Amino acid sequence: MIGAKSALHASPPITASHWRPDGIGPASYGYFNLHGLDNAPYWYGQRDPGESIYPDFPVALRPEDVVNSGRAPRVVFSAACYGASVAGKSARESLALRFLECGTLGFVGATAIAYGGVSRPLVGADLLARHFWERLSAGYAQGYALREAKRRFVQEMQYRQGYLDTEDYKTLISFVLYGDPTVYPEPARRKPMPKGGAAGAATAPPDVTLAGRPEPAPPDTLSNEVVQQVKGLIAPFLPGVHEAEVTLSVPKLAKQCPTDKQSKARPAPSAILTLRKEHHLDGVPSWQQIARVAVTDSGQVVKMTVSK
């Protein structure tokens, strides 16, 4: 949405050691789809399972890799877990604060665990980012762009699924904007705000008053065949998945009101498999990567999300 494919870096092979002494290159916008931790100042990449010469999670970006002199992006969207967790931290301990210190006008990130998909269609943080960049590139103020991104996120997930699930709620609640919401990063395309509203509170949200959806009876267990199928599907995105702890729970779903009559919703899941794998990184005691897989009674996988 914001640049040519040639401007996209992957980590690995790119790591923090590749950046020049004067930091990451100048850019209007920065989108970082990396891993983040609440107890570490860095963002991490993740190696392709087909490559063996790299560490599983190399350090991709450090606060010291972001500098002044006009090189900081005007707007940054980070999909990393805890990318916007700044309480009690300094700019040396938080990339969000470091970007702002270096001149970034708006930083969007998650204050908690962020989830994304493993394939199309986009879900979670990935879908929210796309809608945000669409609105921002169209000429809207950054606060309004995030608000509209959340509106569209709700509408799209309701249309696809017929409900909002736990990961959808977390995405809506945890992603915040640090910066002046009335700033227009694209002044040449500046779009007027809707009548009667400011950039940060322009219009009423869509119909997101949520009514409880009857929950299915908790499953006693799922067949080992289904569990192994799920592990096989998630293996490329969750290193060490076969050693992961697996728990089973009933999905918490809520239906948007009024019901979207044009919804192409898939069957509602009857169970959620949560896979947790603990990793050890240099300087970090432990880190849990989480995958959430929704399945129906017949074992059909209807949604997979992985923590960032």
FITI-881308 format. One record per residue (C-alpha): residue in one letter; x, y, z. Coordinates in pm, whole numbers, plus 50000, padded with zeros to 5 digits. Layout:
aXYZ
...
END
This chain:
m500005000050000
i502835024550072
g505725015549846
a507284993449583
k508074957149658
s511744965549612
a511554987749921
l510484958350138
h513094941850359
a512754907250513
s514344896750841
p516374875450800
p518524880950601
i518224917350712
t519134921951079
a519974951651298
s523644948151199
h522794956650837
w521614992250906
r524005020750834
p525515040851123
d523045068751046
g520125044651093
i517355031750871
g516935049550542
p514675079850502
a511065071550417
s507695088550431
y506045058550595
g507285028650788
y505424995550824
f507044970051053
n505534935151059
l507904920451317
h507834903651659
g507944923951978
l508254917152350
d507124937252651
n510414931252833
a512814939052549
p513414971252348
y513944953752013
w511774940651731
y512624906251593
g512404888851259
q511634852151203
r513514828850973
d511884808650700
p511644772250813
g513424762050495
e516544781750590
s518954768450849
i521764794250852
y519904820551051
p518724822051413
d515004816251459
f514364851951572
p517144876551481
v517094912251613
a515754932851323
l515504968051468
r516804985651780
p516025020251918
e519525031751821
d518755022951457
v516225051551446
v517855085851416
n517075122551361
s518215143451062
g514935138350878
r515385100850838
a512505090251065
p509275081450880
r506425106450915
v504045078551015
v504835043851150
f502545013751186
s503994985051389
a502254951251395
a504634938551664
c503304925751994
y503684953252254
g504874977351984
a503095006052163
s503734994452521
v505495025052665
a504515026853035
g507575032753251
k509925031952951
s512315056752796
a513145061952428
r516095038352476
e513695011252592
s510865016452343
l510975019151965
a507635037551972
l509075065052191
r512285065451991
f510415071351664
l508475100051821
e511655114551970
c513215114451622
g510365132951455
t507735107351361
l504355125051363
g502205094651430
f502935060051567
v500305032351556
g500965000451749
a499594975251996
t499794979152373
a499474941252417
i499794909052214
a498994914451847
y497734887051616
g497994882551243
g497094856250989
v499194829850816
s497554832650473
r494974852750285
p492544867850355
l494214892350592
v493094892150955
g494034909151281
a496844934651276
d497534928050907
l494004937350802
l493884967751029
a497194980150884
r495904977150528
h492784997450604
f494865023350790
w497285028550503
e494405030250255
r492735058550449
l495985076650519
s497155074850157
a493765087950046
g494455120550232
y492745116850570
a494145128750902
q495985101351088
g493525099551378
y490595096551143
a492485071050932
l492875048051233
r489255053051337
e488035044650988
a490405014850972
k488745000551283
r485265007051141
r486114988950821
f487804960951015
v484574954551210
q482464955250895
e484734931750703
m485104905950980
q481374906751044
y480764901150674
r483234872250655
q482494854850984
g479114866951105
y480694874751445
l483684890651615
d486004867651808
t488574873152081
e491414881451843
d489204906751662
y488404924051992
k492064924852093
t492984940851762
l490364968051800
i491204975852161
s494994972852172
f495984993551867
v496405030251952
l497825061851796
y500555082551959
g500625117051801
d498305145351701
p495215129451543
t494535160751333
v497825158351139
y497455152850763
p500495132950643
e499315137350281
p498525174750264
a498305174849883
r495425149749902
r493825164550212
k490265152250256
p487805173050459
m486505157850778
p482855146650782
k480505174450883
g480265180351256
g483335160351358
a486995164551435
a489725141951309
g489865121051623
a486095117451665
a484615123451326
t481565101251311
a479715076151519
p481195041451493
p479325014651299
d476754993551477
v479114976751719
t476734971952009
l477344935052050
a474804909652160
g475854877252322
r475984847752089
p475014813952234
e478154794152299
p478394757652197
a478874731252461
p482574727352545
p484124698352357
d485544670452568
t488444665852333
l489444666651973
s490844636851790
n494594633851773
e494224634451396
v492704669451410
v495404681751651
q498174668451425
q496484684051122
v496434717751297
k500084714451399
g501024706451041
l499214737250911
i500764760751165
a504294745651160
p505764770250904
f504744799351125
l505394785851475
p508934771851518
g508984740951739
v505244736051708
h505464698651777
e506754707252124
a504074733352182
e501604731352470
v498084726552333
t494914736852517
l491294734652410
s488634760652483
v485194772252375
p485284802652145
k483894835152279
l481914850051995
a479574879651974
k477334889051690
q477124924251555
c473714940751563
p471884943551338
t472734911951148
d474354918250812
k471974901250570
q474664899850303
s477164882250524
k478994853050365
a479864839450708
r481574805950742
p480354779950993
a480984791451350
p483814772851524
s483024749651812
a486524748851960
i489724769151976
l493094752051989
t495694774352153
l499294764152091
r502004779752307
k505714775452241
e508324790152472
h511464804352315
h514664817252471
l516344847652320
d519604864652411
g518984888052701
v515334877452738
p514424850652997
s511594835652793
w509034844052530
q505834825952440
q504694825752080
i500994818052052
a498844803951774
r495044802851789
v493194779151556
a489404778251530
v487834745151423
t484324732151371
d482814700051510
s483944681851198
g487524693951237
q487334720450962
v489784748851027
v487994782050983
k490634806551111
m494304806751216
t496094835351390
v499634837951524
s501054862851773
k503444888951634
END
